[in-house]
Amino acid sequence: MSRIAEIRNQEMMYRERALLDTERKEFWLAKADEWAQRAVDEIALQFRESNGASLTAG
């Protein structure tokens, strides 16, 4: 499984947990948001790496 898919899966698990644990819903949603940001960071990293590789290949 790709790193991005793993991160998104973790985010989804926290969002599901928020639905089940209404007392700590805000906590679980905050954790999900942290993982969502990790996914964005990972996408940006992979984009930068692929752009760097294409620039040096040419």
Buried (B, 14 or more C-beta within 10 A) or exposed (E): EEEBEBBBEBBEBBBEBBEEEEEEEEEBBEBBEEBBEBBEEBEEEEEEEEEEEEEEEE
